[in-house]
Amino acid sequence: MFAILSAGLAPSFALLSYFYLKDKVTEPISLIIRTFLTGAILVFPIMFIQYVLTSEDITNNYFIQSFFFIAFFEEFFKWFIFVFTIYYHDEFDDHYDGIVYGVSISLGFASVENILYLITNGIEYAFMRAFFPVSSHALFGVIMGYYFGKAKLTPHHTNFNRFLAFFIPFVLHGIYNYILLSIGQNWIYILSPFMVLLWFMALRRVKSANQFV
């Protein structure tokens, strides 16, 4: 069990440390822990909703499953938690802060999801999941947090940027899952370049947020 917990948490801690240390003025560790744990708790209500939708056998359409059963609920709840716990917090006073907190919430969610998957399917999947599901959640969090930062710290297009903080991660997450569900055993050949694109998008936003004045 210790090995599974270690393998499940290690990629999240590594990614969170990477994005945290790129912040010019680091955020309080206590707040990072709080947002991480809040994201972790999100797994359980979302899993329940997804279980109900799946057990009711509403549809076998991969597009609907990818974008609405998975991406919509996961990204909406992460977006909602960000607004509820961080957006109006006094510590959220820099554009890059949005990225730190977005990544923290997303990786809290990804950690629990990853641990549950490894318990069910085996620790041999840990390496693959570190590069794909866990990393993708972190990158969705970067993009979400970037637009929350723009919404809070620029005087124009506030509502539109808050909308983009949900919409862009939702679309990217939907595409990610659609590739997994629809391609079959060859998913890695399509998903690998998609992950490269996600990293490119995320790192551009990291650079932009750190240059924001």
N, C-alpha and C positions, 0 to 999 in steps of 0.2 A: 504493500500500500504506500509506503514511503517513497518507493521508486516512482510510482505513478503520480503521486503528488508533486514530486520534484520535477519530473518530466513535463507535467501539465502546467506548472507555474513558471518554470525557467524561461521559456521564450517570451512570456508576458513581461516578466521582470526585466529581461534584457532589452526589450523594445521600449518599455516605459522609461528605463534608465537612459536610453539613447536620446529619446525626445525630451526628457526632463533636463538633461545636461546641456542641451542645445539652447535652453532658455538663458538669456543674458542676466535676468534677475530671477533666481529660482523661487518657486512657490513653496508655501509651508508644507512640510511633509505630512502633517496631520490632516490637511485638506486633501492632499493626494490620496492618502489612505482612505479617507471618507468617501471620496468619489469612486475609488476603485471598488470598495466594498458595496457601494450602492449599485454599481454596474453588475457586480457579482450576484446580488440578490435578484436583479431583473430576470435572470435566467429562468427562475421557477414559474412566475406567472406567464411568461412568454411560452415556455415549454408546455404549460397546461393548455393555453389557447391553441397552440399548434397541434397538440395531441387531439383536442376535441375536433378541430377542423379536419384532421386526417382521418380520425375514426369515423366521422360522419360520411366519409367518402364523397365529399361534395363535388370534387372534380379530379380528374387525372391529367389535366392540362398542365404541362410543364411550365408554361409562361405564368399562369395564375399561381401555381405553387411557388415558383421562384420569386416573383415580384410581390405577391400579396400575402401568402401564407408565411413566408420567411422574411424577405427584405423589409416589407412595410412594417410589420410588428416590431422587428428588432431595431430598426433605425428610428421609428417613431418613439418607442419607449426610451431609447437612449437620448434622443432629442428632447423629449419631455423632461427627463431627469436632469439634463443639463440646464434647461430653463428653470426648473424648480429649485435646484440646489446651488447652482453656480452663477448663472447669468447676472443676477443682481447682487452677488457677493462683493464686498469691498476689495477682496484680494484679486478679483478679475479686473485688473486695471491696465493691462497691456495686451496688444494684439496677439502676441505669441501665447499668452496665458490660455486663450481659448483652445489652442492645440494641445497644450499639456493636459488640460482637464478633459477634453474630448477623447484623447488617447487613454487617459486613466479610466474613464467610464467604460470605454469600449473594451479595454483589456481586462477589466474586472469581469465583464460579461464573457469574454473569450476564455478566460482562465477556467471558470466553472464549467462552461460548455466543453472545453478540452478535457478536463479531468473526468467528467462523466462519460465522454466518448472513450477515453482510454480504459476506464474501468470496464466498460461494456465490450470493447473490441480488442483490447490488448495494447501493451506498451510499445509494441513494434511499430505502431502508427505514429509515435510521438514525433519523429523527425519530419515526416511528411506534413503533419498538421502544423508544426512550427512555421514552415515555409508558406503554407497556404491559408487555412482558416484563421490562425492566430494573427499572422501578419496582415491579412486582409482587414480584419477588424481594427487593428491599429491604424491602418491607412485610411479607412473610412472615418475613424475618429479624428485624424489629422484634418481631413477635409471639412468635417462637421465643425470642428473647433475653429478652423480658419475663418469660416463665414460668420460664426458667432462673434469672433473678434472684430471682424469688419462691422457687424451690426452694432456692436456696443461702442466702438471707438471712432466711428466715422459719422458725421452728422447727416448723411444722406443715404437713401435706399435702405434704411434700417429694417423695415418689414420684409423687403425683398431678400436681403442677406439672411435674415432668420429663416425665410422659406428655403433658400438655397442650402442652408445648413442641414436641412432635412432632405431636400429633394435630390441633391447630387449624390450623397451617400446611398440613398434609397435606390436610385437608378443603377449605380455601380454595383451595389450588393445584389440587386436583381439579376444583372448580367452575369455576375460571378456564379450565382446559383443555377441560372439557366444553362450555363456551360456544363456544370457538374451533372445536372439532371438529364440533359438532352443529348450530350455527345457520347456518353457511354464510357467504355474502357479507355478510349483515347483522349480523355478530357485533359490530361497533363500537357498535351501538345498545343492545345488552345489556351489553357489557363496560364501556362508559364509566361507567354508574351503579354497576356492581360495583366499579370502581376507586375511585370516590368513597367508597363504603362501606369499602373497604380502607384508604384514607387516614384516614377518620374513626376506624376501629378502632385503627389504628397510632398516630395522634397522641394519642388518649385514653390509650394505654398509655405513651407517652412522658411525658405529663404526670404520670400516676400514679407512674411509676418515679422521676421527679425529685422528687416530693413524699415519697417513701418515707424514713422515718427508722428 
